[in-house]
Amino acid sequence: MAHSDGRFLITKRVRTKAWAPGWWEVSGGAAQAGEDSGDAVLREIREETGLDVADWEGGYLFSYKRENPGEGDNYFVDVYRFTAEFDEGDICLQEEETDGYMLASLDEIKVFAAQGIFLHYDSIQKAFEM
């Protein structure tokens, strides 16, 4: 999600996550049975941040295939970006999933990526091009 001022809402994964604890990421998750990717992303964003982005500008950007041969969990990812002017006071984090948030500039996100603590940055970096 992007703020109309060009910064992006990113969240920090809780330290209890089995994979990539404490890393920064954009909201997302898996689709449930009978749910298309558009409905899934709207639900995940609402669950994780409390924000309803259904009427925000934007939508689907691109898809990519995530391949993890060693782990045997290959899957496709649909990437969306929604943009609006929103109030930080409307953010209500899901404590089981997130341990904070940041409205980050692209340069700040690139620093996290260079430190190896931004989830899937190489695969989604073009989503940050505004």
Sequence and secondary structure as in RCSB ss.txt:
>XXXX:A:sequence
MAHSDGRFLITKRVRTKAWAPGWWEVSGGAAQAGEDSGDAVLREIREETGLDVADWEGGYLFSYKRENPGEGDNY
FVDVYRFTAEFDEGDICLQEEETDGYMLASLDEIKVFAAQGIFLHYDSIQKAFEM
>XXXX:A:secstr
 EETTS EEEEEE TT SSSTT EE S     TT  HHHHHHHHHHHHH    TTSEEEEEEEEEE  TTTT  E
EEEEEEEEE   GGG    TTTEEEEEEE HHHHHHHHHTT BTTHHHHGGGG  
